[in-house]
Each structure stands twice: as structure tokens, then as C-alpha cells.
Amino acid sequence: MSENAACVFCRILEGHEKASFVAQGSDAVAFLDLHPINEGHTLVVPRKHTTSISEVDEVAAVAMWSLARRIAAGLRVSGLRCEAINLFLADGAAAGQEVFHSHLHVIPRWQGDGFGIKFPPHYGAAADRKTLDDIAARLRKQIS
């Protein structure tokens, strides 16, 4: 067993835990969430263990997104209840990440399904343009 034996997703990828696979690629795989929000809730996981999305290499990140897109399209025509799709990635404990192997949720949705993302009371107020420009410059400097 690998050095990531404590990681349930690594154990699934190594065949030590069961999973209901939807798709498997060389860089990313997709399997149904054991605790689904709605029927068809799928997790897209890079094969290589990484805790954060920023650690996922470019090839695996593209593979994850491509697989999520294909699963979203499949959910819409699967016969499962699905009026819409949420793609959700929690990156870090403060964002709600519970399994610390980066993963992307593909969640089928419908009006009144009981799931949602709660926005804070201040959401909706436009930010000051200078503040936005300063933040954008700060981020550009870090990603260039």
C-alpha cells in the first residue's frame, strides 16, 4: 500500500476500497459519492494524490475538468432527476473540504432539492473598482 494509505481516495484508486466507477482515465477518474447529495452525485479525482487543486498538475487538472464536463452532459440525459448541474470543489478545511485528496463534485440539481450555497448578508453589494483593480494586480503578480 502507498504512503497515502490514510487517504480513502488513494485506497479506492489502489483497489483497497470499493467504489462505483463512472469513468477512468490515465490522469483522472470518476466515481459515485458514497454520501450523495442527489442521485448521480459524482466525484472526479486526480490519480496522483494532491491535497489542494493548486498542487494538481496541468494535465490532470484538464483531465478532471474534461471528465466533469462529460459527466455533467451524461447526467442530463441519464434519466436521473437533473434539471441543472453544480460543479463544486472545496479546497481546504475552511472551504468545507473533508477528504484531503483534491476532488471535484459533479452534482445533479433540481428546483427545491434542498441543497444550496448560502451567500453572506453583504453579498450583492458592488465592490469598489479601485479595490478590485488592486486585488487583480496583486493576483496577476502572483500567477505570472
PyMOL commands that set and color helices and strands:
alter all, ss='L'
color gray80, all
select helices_A, chain A and resi 8-13+53-55+58-76+93-95+129-143
alter helices_A, ss='H'
color red, helices_A
select strands_A, chain A and resi 21-24+28-32+42-46+84-88+104-109
alter strands_A, ss='S'
color yellow, strands_A
deselect
rebuild
show_as cartoon
